[in-house]
Amino acid sequence: MAKAVSRLRAVYSVRKNNLRALVGADSRFVNQRELAAALGKSPAYLSQLIGKKPIRNITEAPAREFEQMLGLPVGALDVAEPAK
């Protein structure tokens, strides 16, 4: 059970880091507001996922939805490399 929880935490962390990598001066989106608009989500919701102090995990369903909205292959956010 502890290993499964640990694996889930690792996946959540990778998803968060990959979404964060899409935001910035040299990235696909200039800021979180732009990424939120592309995802059809509010900036507040996105901040809860990838902000400075995130309070939500990016679970399976949102991860797959975000990949589809961004034109990424299924599972791209789960890979420990930025999905640009």
Phi, psi and omega in degrees: 000317181295324179293321180295318178296318179297319178296318179297316178300320179295317179296316178301319180294318179297315179300315180299313181297320180293320176293319178299324181294342179280353184245131177146172185304318182259019185247183184295325180237138183291322182210174181297326180299319179294317178296317179301318179297318179296330180271352183071029181240162178282150176302327180296317179297315180297323178296326177293336180268317187229012180291186182299323178230076183297143181243359178232150174268153174269098183279181186304308185298310178297323180300313180294321177297314180297317178300316180297314181297329183265359180072029179263153176295152177301131180089358183299325181286346182271352182271136186287036174224146180302136179262085182272000000 
